Amino acid sequence: MTLGNDPSLADADPEIHGLIALEERRQHDTLRLIPSENYASRAVLEASGSVLNNKYSEGYPHKRYYQGQEHIDAIEELAKTRLCELFGTDHANVQCYSGSPANLAVYVAFMKPGDKTLGLGLPAGGHLTHGWKVSVTGKYYDAIQYGVRADDHRIDFDEIATLAREHRPKLIWAGTTAYPRVLDYDRFAEIAREVGAVLVADIAHISGLIAGGAHPSPVGKAEVITSTTHKTLRGPRGGMILCDAAHQKKIDRAVFPGLQGGPHNSAIAGLAVAAKEASTDGFKAYAKAVVDNARTLAEGMLSRGIALSTGGTDTHLILADLTPKGVPGKPAAIALEKAGIVTNYNSVPFDTRQPFDPSGIRIGTPAITSRGMGAAEMKRLADWIADVIENVEDEAKLARIAAEVKELCDQFPAPGLPV
Ligand SMILES: *Cc1c(COP(=O)(O)O)cnc(C)c1O
């Protein structure tokens, strides 16, 4: 097959083009409440879908194994400088393919197989890569897991201190994927210092909130910080590691050549753009609005009798326990999707149900806040969610809500989507 005429995607592959168009529609017509998702700006999407895709750049700026890097070096340096300024760190590694490989690079940097690590267990809201048993991080390393308290679902620092003193782990992970409260990095740091562990803050979910000043920063407390770049930070899909100068060499060597080959230059350019966007006053207002919206939505849900893990939120995330409503998480999530409200079913701490059909749903406000929605929309949304949960089998009602949802979505165009 010759490629001489270079047709557009629509001509070259109508099937994929059509499916992307349908996904654009879906992202426009629904209230996307999965807390790890967002809308990247058109500028971020343009940079990440560029000819940078074509370049190989193993190594780091000015120390590459391939020629032709003058522009690539400039792009990677801009990404690093902007992120260091944004977060106030000495060093940024922007080459990680995603959040999970960024975390694996930290293990590679500090640990040998069999060494001990301490992280929040998955059922309590931790991430797979913090040592959960099905993850390679729980198989290659001796992973000890802490949890949350049974009474209030808050992180149990007494348990962390006890486990840290008993096991003397090399790494302690402070980071969550389904936990609705601010993390106390001072307490984590105190425990890590006492036992000589490296404190790693995994800010994958909250990096945008931290950049925008809506969540405390772990900088100066955790020696190493990992993150995704596509969640609240609204960048391209990717991962990054921030650290102080003392750990720079170890981290860089772990990422390349320890774990990865050539960096994804298109993602790095997208990240540079996202870092620039995140340094604006507009982004600060966005981060604050994400949290304000989550609080308003949580209050609305509570007032409709939906139970929330920890009783509420002070981040972008809400973990609802539907047990008092008599509906498990999965049928609720399916009914919500029929009503145009996209969430994910999720275990709640001390869940008595199985992970594939747990008691809860996980909800986040980053994406709907990127569309400019505010308090009035959150109140409507809380009522829709409660109406769906109370009527999961009433197809006519779900369809009626879906139509109202679409009408609301039409009033709030999303960044990055064609108008
Ligand atoms: C999302 C997430 C990750 C993993 O990111 P991927 O890009 O999906 O690999 C790691 N840690 C935490 C806390 C996360 O929420």
The ligand as an SDF file (V2000), in Angstrom:
LIG
                    3D

 15 15  0  0  0  0  0  0  0  0999 V2000
   -4.4120    7.1900   38.5830 C   0  0  0  0  0  0  0  0  0  0  0  0
   -3.4160    6.8910   39.6320 C   0  0  0  0  0  0  0  0  0  0  0  0
   -2.1910    6.2840   39.3150 C   0  0  0  0  0  0  0  0  0  0  0  0
   -1.8940    5.6310   37.9840 C   0  0  0  0  0  0  0  0  0  0  0  0
   -1.9250    6.3690   36.8880 O   0  0  0  0  0  0  0  0  0  0  0  0
   -2.0320    5.6970   35.4430 P   0  0  0  0  0  0  0  0  0  0  0  0
   -1.7150    6.8440   34.5680 O   0  0  0  0  0  0  0  0  0  0  0  0
   -3.4300    5.1870   35.3340 O   0  0  0  0  0  0  0  0  0  0  0  0
   -1.0250    4.6060   35.3530 O   0  0  0  0  0  0  0  0  0  0  0  0
   -1.2360    6.1620   40.3160 C   0  0  0  0  0  0  0  0  0  0  0  0
   -1.4970    6.5760   41.5730 N   0  0  0  0  0  0  0  0  0  0  0  0
   -2.6770    7.1180   41.9150 C   0  0  0  0  0  0  0  0  0  0  0  0
   -2.8910    7.5590   43.3270 C   0  0  0  0  0  0  0  0  0  0  0  0
   -3.6810    7.2720   40.9610 C   0  0  0  0  0  0  0  0  0  0  0  0
   -4.8590    7.7730   41.3140 O   0  0  0  0  0  0  0  0  0  0  0  0
  1  2  1  0
  2  3  1  0
  2 14  2  0
  3  4  1  0
  3 10  2  0
  4  5  1  0
  5  6  1  0
  6  7  2  0
  6  8  1  0
  6  9  1  0
 10 11  1  0
 11 12  2  0
 12 13  1  0
 12 14  1  0
 14 15  1  0
M  END
$$$$
